[in-house]
Amino acid sequence: MPCLPYSRREFLYGLGASLGSLALTDALALDTAVVQSAGPLAPKEPHLPAKAKACIMLYMAGGPSHIDTFDPKPKLDELDGQKFVRNDKFASAMASGQRYFVRSPFKTRQVGESGMWMSAPFEHLPRVADELCLYRGCQAESINHPTANYHMNTGNRFGGDPGLGAWVTYGLGSENQDLPGYIVLPEVAYPQGGAANWSNGFLPPYFQGTTLRPTGSPILDLFPPAGVSRERQRKNLDLLAELNHRHAQQHPEHAELEARIANYELTFRMQMEVPGILDLKQETAETRRRYGLENPQTRDFGRRCLLARRLVEQGVRFVQVYTAGWDSHDYIERAHSQRILAIDQPFTALIEDLKMRDMLDETLVVWTGEFGRSPDNGQRGGGQRAGRDHNAKAMSMLLAGGGVNAGAVVGATDEIGQEAVECVHPIRDLHVTLLRLLGLDDNKLTYFHGGRYKQLSQTGGQPIAELLRS
C-alpha cells in the first residue's frame, strides 16, 4: 500500500474524531428525543444536593437605600449638610462635583436575637428578623438603571442574556407541566430595561419568563373567544400542530417554531389551571388580611406576594415580583416611607406564610434592588428635599429560606455607607450562591452559543460561604 499522506497519530486522531462525532450525534439525537417526549420543562435532577426547590425574588426597582433601611450610619449625623467635592464617576453629573452629606431621616433599632438593624418604618418585618440573612457586602458595576437591572437579573450589563429564572428552569425544569416554570409579576409599568430583564436570551424560548398582568386578564388571549368550545379548540390546536410540525421538519434550525407549538399546548392547559390559582378568594379572610389586601397602600404588592406563594405551591420553579419607586434622588423621607409601607406587611406575611405551610425550608426568598444609594447628594437642596444618588459599591439585600444562614448579618460598609469593606463580592458570586442553594453548579449549567459555552456568571464565580447555612 502506498504511504499515507499523514502520520499514524494524525490518522488515529481523525478516526477517533469521526467515530466520536458519530457517537456524539447519536447521543444528542437520543437526548433530544427524550427531552421532546418528556417536554422541555420536565423536572431534572440537580447537579448538587439542593437546599431549595424554588425561588421567589422580590425586586425593588430603582435602588433602595441601604443607609435608610438596614445599614444605619451614625457618622452621617455628624456630617449632615457638609459640602465637599467629588470627582469620581459616581459623583453627580454636575461639572462642579459639588456634594453634601445627607443623614438618614429615620430612627433605627436592633431587632431579633441577631440584633439586625432596621429603620423605624419597618413595623412588621422585625417579627421575622431571625428568618432573614442580611448581606451588606455585594457590589454592582453600573450606576445606570437599565444596565444595573440587566446585571442583577441576567449577569450581563448590556442585556440580551437569559434571566436568572431562565437559567434555573433550564437547569431544573418545572414541577408543574400545566404552568410556565418561570413567572414574572410586574407592575403596570415595567422596570427600566423592560422585558429583557426576564428574557430567555440565547436559551431556547421555552425558558423565558411569562408575565402575568396586574390588571385585567392575566395573559392576553388566554381564553378562547365566546362560542368556541374546548373540544373545538382542541381540534384546532391539533390541526395547527400537525401543520407546524411538518414545517419544523423542513426547517429544524428554527427552534422558535417548536417553542411556539409547546406554548400553544401550555396555554391550552393553563386555561384550566390559572383561573383557580389567581382566585385569591380561595384564601381565608385572615390570610388576605395578613398580606394587606384590605389596605390600599399594601394591596398591590400584597396580592403579588400571595400569588407568588400560590404559584410556588403549585410547582412553579422561579417567581419574580417587581415593585418600583425606590429611586429617591430627593424627598427620601417621604418616598422611602411610602415604599417601605407598601412592602413591609406583605413581605413579612410571605415569610410567615411559607413557614406556617412548611415551605420556607425549600423556598429561597431574595429581596434586592439593582444597587444601593450614596451617603451624599449633589443635585438638589437639603432639608426635607434631601435624597441620595445611585451607588454601585454598597447595597443591602435580604435572603430567607432554603439553605440560607438565617439570623446572620454578613458583610459591612464603611462608616458613611459609601463602599462595602467586609465580605465583599461581585454580583456573579451572588448568582453562583443562589444557583448553589437550588442545587445547580454554575460551571456545569452552561449553554453553547456564539462559539463558546456560556454561563450565568459570565466568567465563573465562587459561592459566598457566609450566606449558606452550615
FIZADREN-301641 format. One record per residue (C-alpha): residue in three letters; chain; x, y, z. Coordinates in steps of 0.5 Angstrom, whole numbers, plus 2048, in hexadecimal, padded with zeros to 3 digits. Example, Ala and Ser with C-alpha at 12.3 -4.5 7.8 and 13.67 -1.06 7.14 Angstrom:
FIZADREN-301641
r:ALA c:A x:819 y:7F7 z:810 $
r:SER c:A x:81B y:7FE z:80E $
***
This chain:
FIZADREN-301641
r:MET c:A x:800 y:800 z:800 $
r:PRO c:A x:803 y:807 z:7FF $
r:CYS c:A x:805 y:80B z:805 $
r:LEU c:A x:7FF y:80F z:808 $
r:PRO c:A x:800 y:817 z:807 $
r:TYR c:A x:7FF y:818 z:80E $
r:SER c:A x:803 y:815 z:815 $
r:ARG c:A x:800 y:80F z:819 $
r:ARG c:A x:7FE y:814 z:81E $
r:GLU c:A x:7FA y:818 z:819 $
r:PHE c:A x:7F7 y:812 z:817 $
r:LEU c:A x:7F4 y:80F z:81D $
r:TYR c:A x:7F2 y:816 z:820 $
r:GLY c:A x:7EE y:817 z:819 $
r:LEU c:A x:7EB y:810 z:81A $
r:GLY c:A x:7E9 y:812 z:821 $
r:ALA c:A x:7E6 y:818 z:820 $
r:SER c:A x:7E2 y:815 z:81A $
r:LEU c:A x:7DF y:810 z:81F $
r:GLY c:A x:7DF y:814 z:825 $
r:SER c:A x:7DB y:819 z:820 $
r:LEU c:A x:7D6 y:814 z:81E $
r:ALA c:A x:7D5 y:811 z:825 $
r:LEU c:A x:7D4 y:818 z:828 $
r:THR c:A x:7CF y:81A z:822 $
r:ASP c:A x:7CB y:813 z:824 $
r:ALA c:A x:7CB y:815 z:82C $
r:LEU c:A x:7C9 y:81C z:82A $
r:ALA c:A x:7C3 y:81A z:826 $
r:LEU c:A x:7C1 y:815 z:82B $
r:ASP c:A x:7C2 y:81A z:831 $
r:THR c:A x:7BE y:81F z:82C $
r:ALA c:A x:7B8 y:81A z:82B $
r:VAL c:A x:7B8 y:818 z:833 $
r:VAL c:A x:7B7 y:820 z:834 $
r:GLN c:A x:7B2 y:821 z:82F $
r:SER c:A x:7AE y:81B z:831 $
r:ALA c:A x:7AE y:81D z:839 $
r:GLY c:A x:7AD y:824 z:837 $
r:PRO c:A x:7B3 y:82A z:837 $
r:LEU c:A x:7B0 y:82C z:83E $
r:ALA c:A x:7B0 y:825 z:841 $
r:PRO c:A x:7B4 y:824 z:848 $
r:LYS c:A x:7BB y:823 z:848 $
r:GLU c:A x:7C0 y:820 z:84D $
r:PRO c:A x:7C4 y:826 z:850 $
r:HIS c:A x:7CC y:826 z:850 $
r:LEU c:A x:7CD y:826 z:857 $
r:PRO c:A x:7C8 y:825 z:85E $
r:ALA c:A x:7C3 y:82A z:85D $
r:LYS c:A x:7C1 y:82E z:863 $
r:ALA c:A x:7BB y:832 z:860 $
r:LYS c:A x:7B7 y:82F z:85B $
r:ALA c:A x:7B4 y:836 z:858 $
r:CYS c:A x:7B6 y:83D z:859 $
r:ILE c:A x:7B2 y:844 z:85A $
r:MET c:A x:7B5 y:84A z:858 $
r:LEU c:A x:7B2 y:851 z:85B $
r:TYR c:A x:7B6 y:856 z:856 $
r:MET c:A x:7B6 y:85D z:859 $
r:ALA c:A x:7B7 y:861 z:852 $
r:GLY c:A x:7BA y:868 z:853 $
r:GLY c:A x:7BF y:866 z:858 $
r:PRO c:A x:7BD y:866 z:860 $
r:SER c:A x:7C2 y:86A z:864 $
r:HIS c:A x:7C6 y:865 z:869 $
r:ILE c:A x:7C7 y:86B z:86D $
r:ASP c:A x:7C0 y:86C z:86F $
r:THR c:A x:7BD y:865 z:86F $
r:PHE c:A x:7C2 y:860 z:872 $
r:ASP c:A x:7C9 y:863 z:873 $
r:PRO c:A x:7C9 y:86A z:877 $
r:LYS c:A x:7CF y:86F z:877 $
r:PRO c:A x:7CF y:873 z:87D $
r:LYS c:A x:7D5 y:876 z:87B $
r:LEU c:A x:7D1 y:87A z:876 $
r:ASP c:A x:7CD y:87D z:87B $
r:GLU c:A x:7D4 y:881 z:87D $
r:LEU c:A x:7D5 y:882 z:875 $
r:ASP c:A x:7CE y:884 z:873 $
r:GLY c:A x:7CE y:88A z:86F $
r:GLN c:A x:7D5 y:88B z:86E $
r:LYS c:A x:7D8 y:88C z:867 $
r:PHE c:A x:7DD y:889 z:863 $
r:VAL c:A x:7E0 y:888 z:85C $
r:ARG c:A x:7E0 y:881 z:859 $
r:ASN c:A x:7E3 y:880 z:852 $
r:ASP c:A x:7E2 y:878 z:851 $
r:LYS c:A x:7DD y:875 z:84C $
r:PHE c:A x:7D8 y:874 z:852 $
r:ALA c:A x:7D7 y:87C z:853 $
r:SER c:A x:7D1 y:880 z:850 $
r:ALA c:A x:7D1 y:882 z:849 $
r:MET c:A x:7D2 y:889 z:84B $
r:ALA c:A x:7D9 y:88B z:849 $
r:SER c:A x:7DB y:88E z:84F $
r:GLY c:A x:7DA y:888 z:853 $
r:GLN c:A x:7D8 y:88B z:859 $
r:ARG c:A x:7D4 y:887 z:85E $
r:TYR c:A x:7D2 y:887 z:865 $
r:PHE c:A x:7D1 y:881 z:86A $
r:VAL c:A x:7CA y:87F z:86C $
r:ARG c:A x:7C8 y:87C z:873 $
r:SER c:A x:7C2 y:877 z:873 $
r:PRO c:A x:7BB y:87A z:875 $
r:PHE c:A x:7BA y:873 z:878 $
r:LYS c:A x:7BB y:870 z:87F $
r:THR c:A x:7BE y:869 z:87F $
r:ARG c:A x:7BD y:864 z:884 $
r:GLN c:A x:7C0 y:85D z:885 $
r:VAL c:A x:7BB y:857 z:884 $
r:GLY c:A x:7BB y:850 z:885 $
r:GLU c:A x:7C0 y:84B z:889 $
r:SER c:A x:7C5 y:84D z:884 $
r:GLY c:A x:7C5 y:855 z:885 $
r:MET c:A x:7C4 y:856 z:87E $
r:TRP c:A x:7C3 y:85E z:87D $
r:MET c:A x:7BC y:860 z:87A $
r:SER c:A x:7BA y:867 z:879 $
r:ALA c:A x:7B3 y:869 z:87C $
r:PRO c:A x:7AF y:869 z:876 $
r:PHE c:A x:7AF y:861 z:876 $
r:GLU c:A x:7AA y:860 z:87B $
r:HIS c:A x:7A8 y:858 z:879 $
r:LEU c:A x:7AF y:856 z:877 $
r:PRO c:A x:7B2 y:855 z:87E $
r:ARG c:A x:7AE y:84F z:87F $
r:VAL c:A x:7B1 y:84B z:87A $
r:ALA c:A x:7B8 y:84E z:87B $
r:ASP c:A x:7BB y:847 z:87D $
r:GLU c:A x:7B9 y:844 z:877 $
r:LEU c:A x:7BD y:849 z:873 $
r:CYS c:A x:7C4 y:84A z:871 $
r:LEU c:A x:7C6 y:851 z:870 $
r:TYR c:A x:7CC y:851 z:86B $
r:ARG c:A x:7D0 y:858 z:86A $
r:GLY c:A x:7D6 y:856 z:866 $
r:CYS c:A x:7D3 y:856 z:85F $
r:GLN c:A x:7D6 y:85B z:85A $
r:ALA c:A x:7D3 y:85C z:853 $
r:GLU c:A x:7D7 y:85F z:84D $
r:SER c:A x:7D2 y:864 z:84A $
r:ILE c:A x:7CE y:86A z:84D $
r:ASN c:A x:7C9 y:86B z:847 $
r:HIS c:A x:7C2 y:867 z:848 $
r:PRO c:A x:7C2 y:863 z:842 $
r:THR c:A x:7C9 y:860 z:842 $
r:ALA c:A x:7C9 y:85F z:849 $
r:ASN c:A x:7C2 y:85C z:848 $
r:TYR c:A x:7C5 y:857 z:843 $
r:HIS c:A x:7CB y:856 z:847 $
r:MET c:A x:7C7 y:854 z:84D $
r:ASN c:A x:7C2 y:850 z:849 $
r:THR c:A x:7C6 y:84D z:844 $
r:GLY c:A x:7CD y:84D z:846 $
r:ASN c:A x:7CF y:852 z:840 $
r:ARG c:A x:7CE y:859 z:840 $
r:PHE c:A x:7CD y:85A z:838 $
r:GLY c:A x:7C6 y:856 z:838 $
r:GLY c:A x:7C5 y:850 z:833 $
r:ASP c:A x:7C7 y:84A z:838 $
r:PRO c:A x:7C2 y:846 z:83C $
r:GLY c:A x:7BF y:848 z:842 $
r:LEU c:A x:7C0 y:844 z:849 $
r:GLY c:A x:7BA y:841 z:849 $
r:ALA c:A x:7BB y:83E z:841 $
r:TRP c:A x:7C2 y:83B z:844 $
r:VAL c:A x:7BE y:838 z:84A $
r:THR c:A x:7B9 y:835 z:845 $
r:TYR c:A x:7BE y:833 z:840 $
r:GLY c:A x:7C1 y:82F z:845 $
r:LEU c:A x:7BC y:82C z:84A $
r:GLY c:A x:7B5 y:82C z:845 $
r:SER c:A x:7AF y:82D z:849 $
r:GLU c:A x:7AB y:829 z:84E $
r:ASN c:A x:7A4 y:82B z:84A $
r:GLN c:A x:7A4 y:82A z:843 $
r:ASP c:A x:79D y:82E z:842 $
r:LEU c:A x:7A0 y:834 z:844 $
r:PRO c:A x:7A7 y:838 z:842 $
r:GLY c:A x:7AD y:837 z:846 $
r:TYR c:A x:7AF y:83E z:847 $
r:ILE c:A x:7A9 y:843 z:848 $
r:VAL c:A x:7AA y:84B z:849 $
r:LEU c:A x:7A5 y:84F z:84D $
r:PRO c:A x:7A7 y:856 z:84B $
r:GLU c:A x:7A3 y:85D z:84C $
r:VAL c:A x:79F y:860 z:846 $
r:ALA c:A x:7A6 y:864 z:844 $
r:TYR c:A x:7AC y:85F z:843 $
r:PRO c:A x:7B2 y:860 z:847 $
r:GLN c:A x:7B8 y:864 z:842 $
r:GLY c:A x:7BA y:85F z:83D $
r:GLY c:A x:7B4 y:85C z:83C $
r:ALA c:A x:7B2 y:855 z:83B $
r:ALA c:A x:7BA y:854 z:839 $
r:ASN c:A x:7BA y:853 z:841 $
r:TRP c:A x:7B7 y:84C z:840 $
r:SER c:A x:7B8 y:84A z:839 $
r:ASN c:A x:7BB y:843 z:837 $
r:GLY c:A x:7C1 y:847 z:834 $
r:PHE c:A x:7C4 y:841 z:830 $
r:LEU c:A x:7C1 y:83C z:833 $
r:PRO c:A x:7BB y:838 z:830 $
r:PRO c:A x:7B5 y:83C z:830 $
r:TYR c:A x:7B1 y:837 z:835 $
r:PHE c:A x:7B5 y:83A z:83B $
r:GLN c:A x:7B3 y:842 z:83A $
r:GLY c:A x:7AF y:845 z:840 $
r:THR c:A x:7A8 y:845 z:83F $
r:THR c:A x:7A5 y:84C z:842 $
r:LEU c:A x:79E y:84C z:845 $
r:ARG c:A x:79B y:852 z:844 $
r:PRO c:A x:799 y:856 z:84A $
r:THR c:A x:792 y:858 z:848 $
r:GLY c:A x:78D y:855 z:843 $
r:SER c:A x:78E y:84E z:840 $
r:PRO c:A x:795 y:84C z:843 $
r:ILE c:A x:797 y:84A z:83C $
r:LEU c:A x:794 y:84D z:836 $
r:ASP c:A x:790 y:848 z:831 $
r:LEU c:A x:791 y:842 z:837 $
r:PHE c:A x:78A y:840 z:836 $
r:PRO c:A x:786 y:83F z:82F $
r:PRO c:A x:781 y:843 z:82C $
r:ALA c:A x:77A y:842 z:82E $
r:GLY c:A x:776 y:83D z:82A $
r:VAL c:A x:77D y:839 z:82A $
r:SER c:A x:77C y:832 z:82E $
r:ARG c:A x:783 y:82F z:831 $
r:GLU c:A x:781 y:829 z:82C $
r:ARG c:A x:781 y:82D z:826 $
r:GLN c:A x:788 y:831 z:829 $
r:ARG c:A x:78B y:82A z:82A $
r:LYS c:A x:78A y:828 z:823 $
r:ASN c:A x:78C y:82F z:820 $
r:LEU c:A x:793 y:82E z:824 $
r:ASP c:A x:794 y:827 z:822 $
r:LEU c:A x:793 y:829 z:81A $
r:LEU c:A x:798 y:82F z:81C $
r:ALA c:A x:79D y:82B z:81F $
r:GLU c:A x:79D y:826 z:819 $
r:LEU c:A x:79E y:82C z:814 $
r:ASN c:A x:7A3 y:82F z:819 $
r:HIS c:A x:7A7 y:828 z:81A $
r:ARG c:A x:7A7 y:827 z:812 $
r:HIS c:A x:7AA y:82E z:811 $
r:ALA c:A x:7AF y:82D z:817 $
r:GLN c:A x:7B2 y:826 z:814 $
r:GLN c:A x:7B3 y:82A z:80E $
r:HIS c:A x:7B7 y:830 z:812 $
r:PRO c:A x:7BA y:82C z:818 $
r:GLU c:A x:7BE y:832 z:819 $
r:HIS c:A x:7B8 y:836 z:81C $
r:ALA c:A x:7B8 y:835 z:823 $
r:GLU c:A x:7B2 y:83A z:824 $
r:LEU c:A x:7AD y:836 z:820 $
r:GLU c:A x:7AE y:830 z:825 $
r:ALA c:A x:7AD y:835 z:82B $
r:ARG c:A x:7A7 y:838 z:828 $
r:ILE c:A x:7A4 y:832 z:827 $
r:ALA c:A x:7A6 y:830 z:82E $
r:ASN c:A x:7A3 y:837 z:830 $
r:TYR c:A x:79C y:836 z:82D $
r:GLU c:A x:79C y:82F z:830 $
r:LEU c:A x:79E y:832 z:837 $
r:THR c:A x:799 y:838 z:836 $
r:PHE c:A x:793 y:833 z:835 $
r:ARG c:A x:795 y:82F z:83C $
r:MET c:A x:796 y:836 z:83F $
r:GLN c:A x:78E y:837 z:83E $
r:MET c:A x:78C y:832 z:843 $
r:GLU c:A x:792 y:834 z:848 $
r:VAL c:A x:793 y:83B z:848 $
r:PRO c:A x:78C y:83E z:84A $
r:GLY c:A x:78C y:83A z:850 $
r:ILE c:A x:793 y:83C z:852 $
r:LEU c:A x:791 y:843 z:851 $
r:ASP c:A x:78B y:843 z:855 $
r:LEU c:A x:78D y:846 z:85C $
r:LYS c:A x:786 y:845 z:85F $
r:GLN c:A x:788 y:83E z:860 $
r:GLU c:A x:78D y:840 z:865 $
r:THR c:A x:78A y:841 z:86C $
r:ALA c:A x:788 y:848 z:86E $
r:GLU c:A x:78D y:848 z:873 $
r:THR c:A x:793 y:846 z:86E $
r:ARG c:A x:790 y:84C z:86A $
r:ARG c:A x:791 y:851 z:86F $
r:ARG c:A x:798 y:84F z:871 $
r:TYR c:A x:79A y:850 z:86A $
r:GLY c:A x:797 y:857 z:86B $
r:LEU c:A x:792 y:856 z:865 $
r:GLU c:A x:78D y:85A z:869 $
r:ASN c:A x:791 y:860 z:869 $
r:PRO c:A x:792 y:865 z:863 $
r:GLN c:A x:799 y:866 z:865 $
r:THR c:A x:79B y:85F z:865 $
r:ARG c:A x:796 y:85B z:861 $
r:ASP c:A x:79A y:85B z:85A $
r:PHE c:A x:7A1 y:859 z:85D $
r:GLY c:A x:79D y:854 z:862 $
r:ARG c:A x:799 y:851 z:85C $
r:ARG c:A x:79F y:84F z:858 $
r:CYS c:A x:7A3 y:84C z:85E $
r:LEU c:A x:79D y:848 z:860 $
r:LEU c:A x:79D y:846 z:858 $
r:ALA c:A x:7A4 y:844 z:859 $
r:ARG c:A x:7A3 y:840 z:85E $
r:ARG c:A x:79D y:83C z:85B $
r:LEU c:A x:7A1 y:83B z:854 $
r:VAL c:A x:7A7 y:838 z:858 $
r:GLU c:A x:7A2 y:834 z:85C $
r:GLN c:A x:79F y:831 z:855 $
r:GLY c:A x:7A6 y:830 z:853 $
r:VAL c:A x:7A9 y:836 z:84F $
r:ARG c:A x:7B0 y:836 z:850 $
r:PHE c:A x:7B2 y:83D z:850 $
r:VAL c:A x:7AE y:843 z:851 $
r:GLN c:A x:7B0 y:84B z:851 $
r:VAL c:A x:7AC y:850 z:854 $
r:TYR c:A x:7AD y:857 z:852 $
r:THR c:A x:7AC y:85E z:855 $
r:ALA c:A x:7AF y:865 z:853 $
r:GLY c:A x:7AF y:86C z:856 $
r:TRP c:A x:7B6 y:86B z:85A $
r:ASP c:A x:7BA y:870 z:856 $
r:SER c:A x:7BA y:875 z:85B $
r:HIS c:A x:7BE y:87B z:859 $
r:ASP c:A x:7BA y:880 z:85D $
r:TYR c:A x:7B5 y:87F z:863 $
r:ILE c:A x:7B8 y:879 z:865 $
r:GLU c:A x:7B4 y:879 z:86C $
r:ARG c:A x:7AD y:87A z:868 $
r:ALA c:A x:7AF y:875 z:862 $
r:HIS c:A x:7B2 y:86F z:866 $
r:SER c:A x:7AD y:870 z:86C $
r:GLN c:A x:7A8 y:86E z:867 $
r:ARG c:A x:7AB y:869 z:863 $
r:ILE c:A x:7AD y:865 z:86A $
r:LEU c:A x:7A6 y:866 z:86C $
r:ALA c:A x:7A4 y:862 z:865 $
r:ILE c:A x:7A8 y:85C z:866 $
r:ASP c:A x:7A9 y:85B z:86E $
r:GLN c:A x:7A3 y:858 z:86F $
r:PRO c:A x:7A3 y:853 z:869 $
r:PHE c:A x:7AA y:851 z:869 $
r:THR c:A x:7A9 y:84F z:871 $
r:ALA c:A x:7A3 y:84C z:86F $
r:LEU c:A x:7A6 y:848 z:86A $
r:ILE c:A x:7AC y:845 z:86E $
r:GLU c:A x:7A7 y:844 z:874 $
r:ASP c:A x:7A2 y:840 z:86F $
r:LEU c:A x:7A8 y:83C z:86C $
r:LYS c:A x:7AA y:83A z:873 $
r:MET c:A x:7A3 y:838 z:875 $
r:ARG c:A x:7A2 y:834 z:86F $
r:ASP c:A x:7A9 y:830 z:870 $
r:MET c:A x:7AB y:833 z:869 $
r:LEU c:A x:7B0 y:838 z:86C $
r:ASP c:A x:7B6 y:833 z:86C $
r:GLU c:A x:7B5 y:831 z:865 $
r:THR c:A x:7B4 y:838 z:862 $
r:LEU c:A x:7B9 y:83D z:861 $
r:VAL c:A x:7B7 y:844 z:862 $
r:VAL c:A x:7BB y:84A z:860 $
r:TRP c:A x:7BA y:852 z:861 $
r:THR c:A x:7BE y:856 z:85D $
r:GLY c:A x:7BF y:85C z:858 $
r:GLU c:A x:7C4 y:85E z:853 $
r:PHE c:A x:7C8 y:862 z:857 $
r:GLY c:A x:7C9 y:866 z:85E $
r:ARG c:A x:7C9 y:86D z:85F $
r:SER c:A x:7CE y:873 z:860 $
r:PRO c:A x:7CF y:876 z:867 $
r:ASP c:A x:7CF y:87D z:864 $
r:ASN c:A x:7CB y:880 z:85E $
r:GLY c:A x:7CD y:886 z:859 $
r:GLN c:A x:7C7 y:887 z:855 $
r:ARG c:A x:7C2 y:88B z:85A $
r:GLY c:A x:7C2 y:88F z:860 $
r:GLY c:A x:7C2 y:88C z:867 $
r:GLY c:A x:7BD y:88B z:86D $
r:GLN c:A x:7B6 y:888 z:86B $
r:ARG c:A x:7B8 y:887 z:864 $
r:ALA c:A x:7BF y:883 z:865 $
r:GLY c:A x:7C0 y:87D z:862 $
r:ARG c:A x:7C5 y:878 z:85F $
r:ASP c:A x:7C8 y:877 z:859 $
r:HIS c:A x:7CA y:870 z:856 $
r:ASN c:A x:7CF y:86C z:859 $
r:ALA c:A x:7D2 y:865 z:856 $
r:LYS c:A x:7D7 y:864 z:85B $
r:ALA c:A x:7D3 y:863 z:861 $
r:MET c:A x:7CC y:860 z:862 $
r:SER c:A x:7C8 y:85B z:867 $
r:MET c:A x:7C4 y:855 z:865 $
r:LEU c:A x:7C0 y:850 z:869 $
r:LEU c:A x:7BF y:849 z:868 $
r:ALA c:A x:7BB y:844 z:86B $
r:GLY c:A x:7B9 y:83C z:86B $
r:GLY c:A x:7BC y:836 z:868 $
r:GLY c:A x:7C3 y:836 z:86A $
r:VAL c:A x:7C4 y:83D z:86C $
r:ASN c:A x:7C8 y:83F z:872 $
r:ALA c:A x:7C2 y:841 z:876 $
r:GLY c:A x:7C3 y:847 z:87B $
r:ALA c:A x:7CA y:849 z:879 $
r:VAL c:A x:7CD y:84F z:877 $
r:VAL c:A x:7D2 y:84F z:871 $
r:GLY c:A x:7D7 y:854 z:86F $
r:ALA c:A x:7D7 y:85B z:870 $
r:THR c:A x:7D8 y:862 z:86D $
r:ASP c:A x:7DD y:868 z:86F $
r:GLU c:A x:7DB y:86D z:875 $
r:ILE c:A x:7D7 y:871 z:870 $
r:GLY c:A x:7D4 y:86B z:86B $
r:GLN c:A x:7D8 y:86D z:865 $
r:GLU c:A x:7DB y:867 z:864 $
r:ALA c:A x:7DB y:85F z:866 $
r:VAL c:A x:7E1 y:85D z:86A $
r:GLU c:A x:7E0 y:857 z:86D $
r:CYS c:A x:7DE y:850 z:86A $
r:VAL c:A x:7DE y:854 z:863 $
r:HIS c:A x:7DB y:850 z:85D $
r:PRO c:A x:7D9 y:852 z:856 $
r:ILE c:A x:7D2 y:850 z:853 $
r:ARG c:A x:7D5 y:84A z:850 $
r:ASP c:A x:7D7 y:847 z:856 $
r:LEU c:A x:7CF y:848 z:859 $
r:HIS c:A x:7CD y:845 z:853 $
r:VAL c:A x:7D1 y:83F z:854 $
r:THR c:A x:7CF y:83F z:85B $
r:LEU c:A x:7C7 y:83F z:859 $
r:LEU c:A x:7C9 y:839 z:854 $
r:ARG c:A x:7CC y:835 z:859 $
r:LEU c:A x:7C6 y:835 z:85E $
r:LEU c:A x:7C2 y:833 z:858 $
r:GLY c:A x:7C7 y:82D z:857 $
r:LEU c:A x:7CA y:830 z:851 $
r:ASP c:A x:7D1 y:831 z:84F $
r:ASP c:A x:7D3 y:837 z:84B $
r:ASN c:A x:7D9 y:833 z:848 $
r:LYS c:A x:7D4 y:82E z:845 $
r:LEU c:A x:7CE y:832 z:844 $
r:THR c:A x:7D0 y:834 z:83D $
r:TYR c:A x:7CE y:835 z:836 $
r:PHE c:A x:7D2 y:835 z:830 $
r:HIS c:A x:7D0 y:83C z:82C $
r:GLY c:A x:7D5 y:840 z:828 $
r:GLY c:A x:7DA y:83B z:827 $
r:ARG c:A x:7DB y:83A z:82F $
r:TYR c:A x:7D8 y:837 z:835 $
r:LYS c:A x:7D4 y:83D z:839 $
r:GLN c:A x:7D2 y:83D z:840 $
r:LEU c:A x:7CE y:842 z:844 $
r:SER c:A x:7D5 y:844 z:848 $
r:GLN c:A x:7D8 y:846 z:841 $
r:THR c:A x:7DF y:844 z:843 $
r:GLY c:A x:7DE y:840 z:849 $
r:GLY c:A x:7DD y:842 z:851 $
r:GLN c:A x:7DD y:83F z:858 $
r:PRO c:A x:7D7 y:83E z:85D $
r:ILE c:A x:7D7 y:842 z:863 $
r:ALA c:A x:7D8 y:83D z:868 $
r:GLU c:A x:7D6 y:842 z:86E $
r:LEU c:A x:7CF y:842 z:86B $
r:LEU c:A x:7CE y:83B z:86B $
r:ARG c:A x:7CB y:837 z:871 $
r:SER c:A x:7D1 y:833 z:874 $
***
